[in-house]
Amino acid sequence: LNVKWLQADGFEADDLLGTLSRQAADQGIDTLVVTGDRDALQLIDPHVNVIFTKKGISEVTRYDVDLLRAENGLSPRQIIELKALMGDTSDNIPGVPGVGEKTAVKLLTEYESVEGVYAHLDQIKGALKEKLASARELAELSRKLATIDQNAPVAFVPDEFKLGEPNYTEAMSLFKRLEFKSLLPKVTPKAGAPEAEVAAEIAAAEATPVVEPEHADSAAAFTAKVAAAGADLAIVAPCVSHKNEPGRPQPISAAVMTAECVLYAHGEAALGIGAVLERAERVAGFDLKPVYNWAYGQGLTPKAPEFDVVLAQYLLDPGRANYKLEDIARQHGLGELPEGESASAWATRASVIPKLQAAMVTAMAEEHLLDLFHNIEMPLLPILAEMEAVGVKVNQAVLAEMGVELDRRIQQVTGEIHELAGMPFNIGSPKQLGEVLFEKLQLPHGKKTKTGAWSTDAEVLEELAEQHEVVAKILDYRTLTKLKGTYVDALGSLIARDGRIHTTYAQTVAETGRLSSKDPNLQNIPIRIEEGRRIRRAFVPAQGHVLVAVDYSQIELRVVAHYSGDPALQEAFETNQDIHTRTASIVWDVPMEQVTSEMRRKAKAVNFGLIYGQTDFGLARSVGMSRAEAKTFIETYFEKFAGVKAYMDAKKQEAREKGYVTTLDGRKRLLPEINHRIYSIRQNAERMAINTPIQGTAADLMKRAMINVDKALKASGLKARMILQVHDELVFECPEAEVEELKTLVKREMEGAMTLAVPLQVEVKVGSDWYCVEKV
């Protein structure tokens, strides 16, 4: 940035600041020293002020001689004496043990300096005299340490310190490498205007816009969908090679349509987008899934896309919060994109896509991510778009019936809570609930919220549930109201005119690679309680069809067995044993037939808890045992399953050395906090280091399975359709006559999707709704 910087061997930065400020003052130049170190207050003189940063740069104090004296009665030079007496742990200045700031200021007010204090030591009485007498050498050493050397070998030459023009190229390269995203715009040159011939095309097209009448209505609907999704733009093949000029990138504006490519931006007409999608030889763009979703909804069969900027950036930087074309272009050195809605602005954005494709393919190759991109993420995009377009049929009568039943249960539980509390109150009000629990019922309280009220969050209530019956009822009330509002009512409002719910799958949310869904989030329907499971009754097949649900058996534990190479785990899966019973048998050293349900429950909690980094405290809470018992259980587990412990230690060490971990398919998760000085932050990163390869590999396996199943279904000619993906489960809407053939096809493709050290196994269930599916 061409900011002057200096260094001198054997001198601290404070010494250089002090020397420069003295030299500048000698030349009559007023100087500001900006620092968070109070040592610098000794530099104050008529030409030197110190700006002391208290809270970042939002709260500062500007010290001059008068303010310093008004604050503590001391002169600038007495700051050295103050530090000599009171010390400064942050600078390893010992001072006089037992002498604090108040005492030191009092001594200096009376005796002016350390030297003066010791010259009048006989006038000082009691314990203070003894402290000073025994630490004279420390005080003198501290005085030396606290003194800023203003005679360092540097020279202040005013012209050398003037700000110069930054070296934009080097600064942009550095900021990109260090991911200084908010600073990049300050050093990024503006992107160039579209080529002359494109500008001419734009002008002509704006005069006579081209819209294919048969697509006008659907285009308008698509405009509304993209705008509602908050997409900045959706680009379909914004740049493909012209047949006359192979390989030459050709930017196309929103107002220009060719047979090969189109740019679509919300707020403007879609120009034959359906026809273009079906005829385009190559499709590349930004956030293409909404476009493909629309196309499938129109009954079109577009070719699979070749490149999506968002998916490429997700693999390169899975931890980012959002994906904006402007940010991504800037990060890859393609300049600052223009703002505004003009065709020229859109054309410039479109022209960036092929350049981004080239840059990002190179970046992914360097990170060994191309296989993941080309063979998993890109092929999955149109599959998810088609699943979203197809949706799943919902029985509104079942939802209505559940709503009535939940209302009845909520009223019943509300009455029970009021009776147990001895008074009516608003159960949904944290304030009123806190008053009832902690003031009226005198239950023990814990942490406070930001408002100063006692917390009544789920963690607090779960700890109190055994102490008073009302707490358990309150937890029931919260569960029931959430089921009613978040799921039953919300699902009803999301049913489209075709009687189906069309969730949206997100590929770029979870850093582990797992898919998530929204509007509605079908992956969060609570299935551990009966009322939650019953919500699945509302998901039904079309007439003449059944639902086929296929899920992987213990997939994450199978991945653990693969990674760890633990012989006991691998043998359990190879011989098709119940893994939790087998674990209990090994840990308690009893035959499998003697394992009780309680023993199996605890073993299951350990099997799943440890791969998520669960501690003895967490295990104790989850299964209701003492912390000592949980600690012993975990130690025994690691003795018997030494391979699992070795895997966990190895992954933490790998993360410390590399700064990231990977899945079997090479998906990376950066863990910059793995060496953090704060234990809790470091521990959380260690948990991610253990869990990400497991959960991420399971996610990659599911994605490969979906791609294989989709390909096999299309090749088979079956009419069955894949309609849902939830965690380790795929759900199909299948004509009754095709069930046996679909079962064989899906089982084959899912179990063969990846080769692990242990066999993969799926369980197939069939039924008239998602709740009633039964194993076949």
ZAMARGU-4260 file (C-alpha; in steps of 0.2 Angstrom, whole numbers, plus 5000, padded with zeros to 4 digits):
<rodrens>
0) 5000/5000/5000 | 5016/5011/5000 | 5015/5015/5018 | 5032/5019/5025 | 5038/5006/5037
5) 5054/5004/5048 | 5063/4991/5058 | 5079/4991/5068 | 5088/4976/5076 | 5087/4976/5095
10) 5074/4989/5096 | 5055/4988/5100 | 5042/4996/5089 | 5039/5008/5104 | 5057/5014/5103
15) 5055/5018/5084 | 5038/5027/5088 | 5047/5037/5102 | 5062/5041/5091 | 5051/5047/5076
20) 5040/5057/5087 | 5054/5066/5095 | 5063/5070/5079 | 5047/5076/5071 | 5044/5087/5087
25) 5061/5094/5085 | 5057/5099/5067 | 5041/5108/5074 | 5029/5095/5067 | 5014/5091/5077
30) 5013/5072/5079 | 4999/5059/5084 | 5004/5042/5091 | 4990/5030/5090 | 4992/5015/5101
35) 4983/5004/5114 | 4999/5004/5125 | 4999/5016/5139 | 5018/5016/5140 | 5017/5028/5125
40) 5009/5042/5137 | 5027/5046/5142 | 5030/5053/5124 | 5017/5067/5126 | 5024/5085/5124
45) 5018/5101/5117 | 5020/5094/5099 | 5015/5076/5103 | 4998/5069/5107 | 4993/5051/5110
50) 4977/5044/5104 | 4974/5029/5116 | 4962/5016/5109 | 4950/5009/5122 | 4938/4999/5111
55) 4944/4996/5094 | 4943/5012/5084 | 4926/5016/5090 | 4931/5023/5107 | 4947/5032/5109
60) 4954/5046/5120 | 4966/5059/5114 | 4979/5063/5127 | 4989/5079/5129 | 4999/5086/5144
65) 4983/5094/5152 | 4972/5079/5150 | 4985/5067/5157 | 4988/5078/5172 | 4969/5080/5175
70) 4967/5061/5175 | 4980/5056/5187 | 4990/5072/5192 | 5006/5065/5183 | 5017/5072/5170
75) 5022/5062/5154 | 5039/5057/5161 | 5031/5051/5177 | 5022/5037/5167 | 5039/5029/5167
80) 5040/5030/5186 | 5022/5024/5188 | 5026/5008/5179 | 5042/5006/5189 | 5032/5005/5205
85) 5016/4996/5200 | 5023/4986/5186 | 5014/4979/5170 | 5010/4961/5168 | 5006/4963/5150
90) 5024/4970/5146 | 5032/4958/5159 | 5037/4973/5170 | 5038/4967/5188 | 5037/4983/5198
95) 5036/4982/5217 | 5026/4967/5223 | 5011/4973/5233 | 5011/4991/5226 | 4996/4995/5215
100) 4992/5010/5204 | 4983/5020/5218 | 4998/5018/5230 | 5011/5022/5216 | 5002/5038/5211
105) 5001/5044/5229 | 5020/5041/5231 | 5024/5050/5215 | 5013/5065/5219 | 5023/5067/5235
110) 5041/5061/5229 | 5040/5064/5210 | 5051/5049/5205 | 5057/5032/5210 | 5073/5040/5215
115) 5064/5052/5226 | 5054/5038/5234 | 5070/5029/5239 | 5078/5045/5244 | 5064/5048/5257
120) 5061/5029/5261 | 5064/5033/5280 | 5048/5044/5280 | 5037/5030/5273 | 5030/5019/5287
125) 5024/5001/5290 | 5022/4987/5277 | 5024/4999/5262 | 5041/5003/5268 | 5046/4985/5269
130) 5039/4981/5252 | 5049/4996/5244 | 5065/4992/5253 | 5065/4973/5248 | 5061/4977/5230
135) 5073/4992/5226 | 5082/4982/5212 | 5066/4977/5204 | 5060/4995/5204 | 5075/5001/5196
140) 5075/4987/5183 | 5056/4990/5180 | 5060/5009/5177 | 5073/5004/5164 | 5061/4992/5155
145) 5047/5005/5155 | 5057/5018/5147 | 5055/5020/5128 | 5071/5023/5120 | 5070/5039/5109
150) 5087/5037/5101 | 5084/5022/5090 | 5095/5022/5074 | 5080/5028/5062 | 5078/5045/5054
155) 5062/5055/5051 | 5063/5062/5034 | 5046/5070/5031 | 5045/5067/5012 | 5048/5048/5014
160) 5033/5047/5025 | 5020/5054/5013 | 5007/5042/5007 | 5010/5035/4990 | 4999/5027/4977
165) 4996/5009/4982 | 5003/4995/4971 | 4986/4988/4966 | 4991/4972/4958 | 5002/4966/4972
170) 4989/4972/4985 | 4975/4963/4976 | 4985/4947/4975 | 4989/4948/4994 | 4972/4952/4999
175) 4964/4938/4989 | 4977/4926/4997 | 4973/4932/5014 | 4954/4933/5011 | 4953/4951/5016
180) 4936/4952/5007 | 4930/4969/5014 | 4947/4977/5009 | 4947/4970/4991 | 4936/4984/4983
185) 4948/4997/4989 | 4962/4989/4978 | 4952/4982/4964 | 4952/4991/4947 | 4935/4993/4939
190) 4930/4980/4926 | 4931/4985/4908 | 4916/4989/4897 | 4909/4976/4886 | 4917/4974/4869
195) 4911/4986/4855 | 4902/4972/4845 | 4892/4967/4861 | 4888/4985/4865 | 4881/4987/4847
200) 4871/4971/4849 | 4864/4978/4866 | 4859/4994/4857 | 4850/4985/4843 | 4841/4973/4855
205) 4835/4986/4867 | 4827/4994/4852 | 4818/4978/4847 | 4818/4966/4861 | 4816/4948/4856
210) 4803/4938/4866 | 4796/4921/4861 | 4777/4923/4864 | 4775/4904/4869 | 4787/4907/4883
215) 4781/4924/4889 | 4769/4919/4903 | 4781/4905/4910 | 4795/4918/4909 | 4785/4930/4920
220) 4782/4917/4933 | 4800/4912/4933 | 4805/4931/4935 | 4794/4931/4951 | 4802/4915/4958
225) 4820/4921/4955 | 4816/4938/4963 | 4807/4929/4978 | 4823/4918/4980 | 4833/4934/4982
230) 4845/4929/4967 | 4855/4943/4960 | 4854/4935/4943 | 4853/4918/4936 | 4863/4915/4920
235) 4860/4901/4908 | 4874/4898/4896 | 4879/4916/4896 | 4894/4912/4886 | 4897/4898/4874
240) 4908/4896/4859 | 4901/4903/4843 | 4901/4890/4829 | 4910/4902/4818 | 4924/4905/4831
245) 4927/4890/4841 | 4933/4893/4859 | 4930/4912/4859 | 4921/4918/4874 | 4906/4928/4869
250) 4897/4939/4882 | 4878/4940/4879 | 4867/4953/4887 | 4850/4950/4894 | 4842/4958/4879
255) 4851/4947/4866 | 4845/4929/4862 | 4854/4917/4851 | 4851/4899/4848 | 4866/4894/4859
260) 4865/4905/4874 | 4855/4917/4885 | 4858/4928/4900 | 4842/4929/4911 | 4841/4942/4925
265) 4826/4945/4936 | 4816/4960/4931 | 4819/4958/4913 | 4811/4946/4900 | 4817/4929/4898
270) 4821/4927/4880 | 4816/4910/4874 | 4825/4902/4889 | 4816/4885/4888 | 4821/4883/4870
275) 4838/4889/4873 | 4840/4877/4888 | 4835/4862/4877 | 4846/4866/4862 | 4862/4873/4871
280) 4877/4862/4868 | 4885/4869/4884 | 4877/4878/4899 | 4887/4888/4912 | 4881/4901/4924
285) 4878/4907/4941 | 4866/4899/4953 | 4858/4888/4940 | 4847/4877/4950 | 4832/4889/4951
290) 4833/4890/4932 | 4833/4871/4930 | 4819/4870/4943 | 4808/4881/4932 | 4813/4871/4916
295) 4808/4855/4924 | 4792/4863/4930 | 4788/4867/4912 | 4790/4849/4906 | 4807/4853/4898
300) 4822/4841/4898 | 4837/4853/4897 | 4855/4846/4896 | 4865/4845/4912 | 4875/4860/4916
305) 4893/4861/4913 | 4898/4874/4926 | 4890/4884/4940 | 4900/4898/4949 | 4891/4895/4965
310) 4895/4877/4967 | 4914/4880/4962 | 4916/4893/4975 | 4907/4882/4988 | 4920/4869/4986
315) 4934/4881/4986 | 4927/4890/5001 | 4914/4880/5010 | 4913/4891/5025 | 4907/4907/5017
320) 4891/4914/5022 | 4884/4920/5005 | 4888/4919/4987 | 4887/4935/4977 | 4894/4936/4959
325) 4902/4953/4963 | 4912/4946/4978 | 4917/4930/4969 | 4923/4940/4953 | 4933/4951/4964
330) 4941/4937/4974 | 4947/4929/4958 | 4954/4945/4952 | 4941/4949/4938 | 4938/4967/4944
335) 4924/4977/4951 | 4907/4973/4943 | 4896/4987/4938 | 4880/4991/4947 | 4863/4995/4940
340) 4850/4986/4929 | 4856/4992/4912 | 4859/4979/4898 | 4877/4985/4898 | 4879/4981/4916
345) 4871/4964/4914 | 4882/4961/4899 | 4898/4964/4909 | 4892/4952/4922 | 4888/4939/4909
350) 4906/4941/4902 | 4913/4937/4919 | 4906/4919/4919 | 4918/4911/4906 | 4933/4920/4914
355) 4927/4914/4931 | 4925/4897/4925 | 4943/4896/4918 | 4950/4904/4935 | 4940/4893/4946
360) 4944/4877/4937 | 4962/4881/4939 | 4960/4884/4957 | 4950/4868/4960 | 4963/4858/4951
365) 4976/4865/4963 | 4966/4860/4977 | 4962/4842/4970 | 4943/4846/4969 | 4939/4844/4951
370) 4933/4826/4953 | 4921/4831/4967 | 4915/4846/4956 | 4913/4836/4940 | 4907/4819/4946
375) 4897/4824/4962 | 4891/4842/4964 | 4888/4847/4946 | 4878/4831/4941 | 4868/4832/4957
380) 4862/4850/4953 | 4849/4845/4939 | 4843/4830/4950 | 4839/4841/4965 | 4831/4854/4953
385) 4820/4840/4946 | 4816/4833/4963 | 4811/4851/4969 | 4800/4853/4953 | 4791/4836/4956
390) 4788/4838/4974 | 4779/4827/4986 | 4760/4825/4988 | 4752/4830/5004 | 4735/4825/5012
395) 4728/4841/5018 | 4714/4832/5028 | 4727/4823/5038 | 4736/4839/5042 | 4720/4847/5047
400) 4716/4832/5058 | 4733/4833/5066 | 4731/4852/5069 | 4715/4849/5079 | 4723/4835/5089
405) 4738/4846/5093 | 4727/4861/5098 | 4717/4849/5110 | 4734/4843/5118 | 4741/4860/5119
410) 4725/4866/5129 | 4726/4851/5140 | 4745/4853/5144 | 4742/4872/5147 | 4729/4868/5160
415) 4740/4856/5169 | 4755/4868/5169 | 4744/4882/5177 | 4737/4870/5190 | 4755/4864/5195
420) 4761/4882/5195 | 4746/4887/5206 | 4742/4902/5194 | 4738/4906/5176 | 4752/4914/5166
425) 4759/4916/5148 | 4769/4900/5146 | 4777/4907/5130 | 4784/4922/5139 | 4802/4919/5145
430) 4800/4933/5158 | 4784/4926/5166 | 4790/4908/5165 | 4806/4914/5174 | 4796/4922/5188
435) 4785/4907/5190 | 4800/4894/5191 | 4813/4904/5200 | 4803/4916/5211 | 4786/4907/5215
440) 4792/4889/5214 | 4810/4894/5220 | 4819/4882/5208 | 4837/4884/5206 | 4842/4896/5192
445) 4857/4897/5181 | 4863/4909/5168 | 4855/4925/5163 | 4850/4932/5146 | 4856/4948/5138
450) 4841/4957/5145 | 4846/4952/5163 | 4832/4939/5165 | 4835/4921/5171 | 4837/4910/5156
455) 4823/4897/5153 | 4830/4889/5137 | 4829/4871/5133 | 4846/4866/5142 | 4840/4875/5158
460) 4823/4866/5158 | 4830/4849/5154 | 4842/4851/5170 | 4827/4856/5180 | 4814/4843/5174
465) 4818/4830/5187 | 4815/4843/5201 | 4797/4848/5197 | 4784/4840/5187 | 4779/4857/5180
470) 4795/4858/5170 | 4793/4842/5161 | 4775/4848/5156 | 4783/4865/5150 | 4795/4855/5139
475) 4780/4845/5132 | 4771/4861/5129 | 4785/4868/5119 | 4787/4852/5108 | 4768/4853/5104
480) 4767/4871/5100 | 4783/4869/5089 | 4775/4854/5080 | 4759/4864/5077 | 4766/4880/5071
485) 4783/4875/5063 | 4777/4860/5054 | 4758/4856/5054 | 4752/4874/5050 | 4768/4879/5040
490) 4766/4863/5029 | 4748/4867/5025 | 4753/4885/5020 | 4766/4878/5008 | 4755/4866/4998
495) 4755/4872/4980 | 4741/4872/4968 | 4746/4854/4962 | 4743/4848/4979 | 4761/4845/4982
500) 4775/4853/4993 | 4791/4858/4984 | 4805/4860/4996 | 4821/4868/4990 | 4837/4858/4992
505) 4853/4868/4996 | 4870/4861/4991 | 4880/4876/4998 | 4875/4877/5016 | 4884/4863/5026
510) 4903/4863/5027 | 4902/4844/5028 | 4894/4843/5011 | 4877/4837/5018 | 4862/4843/5009
515) 4849/4854/5018 | 4831/4859/5014 | 4820/4874/5017 | 4802/4880/5014 | 4799/4868/5022
520) 4814/4860/5030 | 4810/4842/5029 | 4826/4836/5037 | 4821/4844/5054 | 4804/4835/5056
525) 4806/4828/5074 | 4805/4809/5072 | 4811/4804/5090 | 4794/4808/5097 | 4778/4800/5091
530) 4769/4816/5087 | 4783/4821/5076 | 4784/4805/5067 | 4765/4806/5064 | 4768/4821/5053
535) 4774/4809/5040 | 4757/4802/5038 | 4753/4818/5028 | 4766/4814/5015 | 4757/4802/5002
540) 4760/4795/4984 | 4750/4800/4969 | 4735/4788/4965 | 4740/4771/4960 | 4757/4773/4968
545) 4766/4769/4984 | 4780/4777/4993 | 4796/4767/4994 | 4809/4773/5007 | 4827/4767/5006
550) 4839/4772/5020 | 4857/4767/5023 | 4860/4756/5039 | 4872/4764/5051 | 4881/4773/5037
555) 4892/4785/5048 | 4897/4770/5060 | 4902/4761/5044 | 4913/4775/5038 | 4921/4775/5056
560) 4925/4757/5054 | 4933/4761/5037 | 4943/4775/5043 | 4948/4768/5059 | 4952/4750/5053
565) 4946/4744/5070 | 4945/4725/5069 | 4930/4724/5081 | 4920/4736/5072 | 4924/4729/5055
570) 4919/4712/5061 | 4903/4717/5067 | 4898/4725/5051 | 4905/4710/5040 | 4895/4698/5050
575) 4879/4709/5050 | 4878/4710/5069 | 4868/4723/5078 | 4882/4736/5081 | 4876/4743/5097
580) 4873/4726/5105 | 4890/4721/5099 | 4898/4737/5106 | 4889/4733/5123 | 4895/4715/5123
585) 4913/4721/5120 | 4913/4735/5133 | 4905/4725/5147 | 4913/4709/5141 | 4898/4698/5141
590) 4890/4687/5127 | 4879/4697/5115 | 4863/4687/5121 | 4866/4694/5139 | 4866/4712/5133
595) 4851/4721/5141 | 4841/4735/5133 | 4849/4747/5145 | 4867/4741/5141 | 4863/4743/5122
600) 4855/4760/5125 | 4871/4767/5133 | 4882/4758/5120 | 4872/4767/5106 | 4874/4784/5115
605) 4893/4781/5115 | 4894/4775/5097 | 4885/4790/5090 | 4891/4803/5104 | 4910/4800/5102
610) 4910/4803/5083 | 4903/4820/5087 | 4916/4823/5100 | 4905/4820/5115 | 4913/4822/5132
615) 4910/4812/5148 | 4899/4826/5154 | 4889/4826/5138 | 4887/4807/5139 | 4882/4807/5157
620) 4868/4820/5153 | 4862/4810/5138 | 4860/4793/5146 | 4857/4798/5164 | 4873/4791/5172
625) 4886/4799/5184 | 4900/4808/5176 | 4913/4796/5184 | 4903/4781/5177 | 4903/4790/5160
630) 4922/4793/5161 | 4925/4775/5165 | 4914/4769/5151 | 4923/4780/5138 | 4940/4774/5144
635) 4934/4756/5143 | 4927/4759/5125 | 4943/4766/5119 | 4953/4752/5126 | 4942/4739/5117
640) 4941/4750/5101 | 4958/4756/5100 | 4957/4759/5082 | 4943/4772/5084 | 4954/4781/5097
645) 4969/4781/5085 | 4958/4788/5071 | 4952/4802/5082 | 4969/4807/5088 | 4976/4806/5070
650) 4963/4817/5063 | 4966/4830/5076 | 4984/4830/5073 | 4981/4831/5054 | 4971/4846/5056
655) 4984/4854/5067 | 4997/4851/5054 | 4987/4855/5038 | 4974/4867/5044 | 4960/4856/5036
660) 4953/4839/5035 | 4946/4830/5020 | 4933/4817/5016 | 4936/4801/5006 | 4931/4811/4990
665) 4943/4825/4994 | 4930/4838/5001 | 4940/4850/5012 | 4935/4859/5028 | 4946/4872/5034
670) 4949/4872/5053 | 4959/4888/5056 | 4954/4888/5075 | 4962/4870/5078 | 4977/4879/5087
675) 4967/4892/5095 | 4974/4898/5112 | 4956/4897/5120 | 4952/4879/5125 | 4933/4879/5121
680) 4936/4886/5103 | 4951/4874/5100 | 4940/4859/5107 | 4926/4863/5095 | 4938/4863/5080
685) 4945/4846/5086 | 4927/4840/5086 | 4925/4846/5068 | 4941/4837/5063 | 4935/4821/5070
690) 4917/4822/5063 | 4919/4831/5046 | 4928/4816/5037 | 4914/4804/5044 | 4899/4815/5041
695) 4906/4822/5025 | 4910/4805/5018 | 4893/4799/5022 | 4886/4815/5013 | 4897/4812/4997
700) 4891/4794/4997 | 4873/4799/4997 | 4876/4811/4983 | 4884/4798/4973 | 4870/4786/4977
705) 4857/4799/4971 | 4867/4801/4954 | 4868/4783/4951 | 4850/4780/4955 | 4844/4794/4944
710) 4855/4788/4930 | 4849/4770/4932 | 4830/4775/4933 | 4831/4785/4917 | 4840/4770/4908
715) 4827/4758/4915 | 4812/4767/4908 | 4803/4765/4925 | 4790/4778/4929 | 4796/4779/4948
720) 4802/4795/4953 | 4815/4800/4967 | 4805/4814/4977 | 4814/4816/4994 | 4831/4815/5002
725) 4832/4816/5021 | 4848/4813/5029 | 4853/4794/5025 | 4836/4791/5017 | 4829/4792/4999
730) 4810/4792/4996 | 4802/4787/4979 | 4785/4788/4972 | 4783/4772/4963 | 4768/4764/4953
735) 4762/4749/4962 | 4767/4737/4948 | 4786/4743/4948 | 4789/4741/4967 | 4800/4725/4965
740) 4810/4731/4951 | 4813/4748/4959 | 4818/4739/4975 | 4831/4729/4966 | 4838/4744/4956
745) 4839/4756/4971 | 4847/4743/4982 | 4860/4739/4969 | 4865/4757/4966 | 4865/4763/4984
750) 4875/4748/4990 | 4887/4750/4976 | 4889/4769/4977 | 4906/4768/4986 | 4918/4755/4991
755) 4922/4755/5010 | 4932/4742/5020 | 4915/4736/5026 | 4899/4732/5016 | 4886/4745/5013
760) 4868/4740/5018 | 4851/4748/5014 | 4834/4745/5021 | 4819/4746/5010 | 4802/4750/5016
765) 4785/4752/5007 | 4769/4760/5012 | 4754/4770/5008 | 4761/4785/5017 | 4778/4790/5024
770) 4774/4786/5041 | 4766/4769/5037 | 4781/4762/5027 | 4786/4745/5032 | 4801/4734/5029
775) 4799/4722/5014
</rodrens>
